[in-house]
Amino acid sequence: MTAFAFILGCVPLWTASGSGAASRKILGTVVIGGMLAATLLAIFLIPVTFDVIETFSVRFGRSARDVNEPDIEPETP
């Protein structure tokens, strides 16, 4: 939601007219494009990376259940 508000806030830069409009349009294009790219990467790349790492850890290492259980057994009196 914050990224969307930021992108909408930069739209006036992208649609600028008048003196200095060329530099503002370039700046708006770069900022909006960068924020869109970062947002899309965060939305898709992070969950996919998490899933791949979890799959490898379950297949080749400890499972999520083993990680949540303590390794040390309680002492008996």
CORHU-V453974 format. One record per residue. N is the residue number from 0. SS is DSSP state (~ for helix, > for strand, _ for the rest). NEAR is the number of other C-alpha atoms within 8 Angstrom. Layout:
# CORHU-V453974
[[N & SS & NEAR] [N & SS & NEAR]]
This chain:
# CORHU-V453974
[[0 & _ & 4] [1 & ~ & 5] [2 & ~ & 8] [3 & ~ & 7] [4 & ~ & 8] [5 & ~ & 8] [6 & ~ & 12] [7 & ~ & 7] [8 & ~ & 7] [9 & ~ & 11] [10 & ~ & 10] [11 & ~ & 8] [12 & ~ & 10] [13 & ~ & 12] [14 & _ & 7] [15 & _ & 10] [16 & _ & 6] [17 & _ & 5] [18 & _ & 4] [19 & _ & 7] [20 & ~ & 9] [21 & ~ & 7] [22 & ~ & 7] [23 & ~ & 11] [24 & ~ & 12] [25 & ~ & 9] [26 & ~ & 10] [27 & ~ & 13] [28 & ~ & 9] [29 & ~ & 8] [30 & ~ & 10] [31 & ~ & 11] [32 & ~ & 8] [33 & ~ & 8] [34 & ~ & 10] [35 & ~ & 9] [36 & ~ & 8] [37 & ~ & 8] [38 & ~ & 9] [39 & ~ & 9] [40 & ~ & 9] [41 & ~ & 8] [42 & ~ & 8] [43 & ~ & 8] [44 & ~ & 9] [45 & ~ & 9] [46 & ~ & 8] [47 & ~ & 8] [48 & ~ & 8] [49 & ~ & 8] [50 & ~ & 8] [51 & ~ & 8] [52 & ~ & 8] [53 & ~ & 8] [54 & ~ & 8] [55 & ~ & 9] [56 & ~ & 10] [57 & ~ & 10] [58 & ~ & 8] [59 & ~ & 6] [60 & _ & 7] [61 & _ & 10] [62 & _ & 9] [63 & ~ & 7] [64 & ~ & 7] [65 & ~ & 8] [66 & ~ & 8] [67 & ~ & 6] [68 & _ & 6] [69 & _ & 7] [70 & _ & 4] [71 & _ & 4] [72 & _ & 5] [73 & _ & 4] [74 & _ & 4] [75 & _ & 3] [76 & _ & 2]]
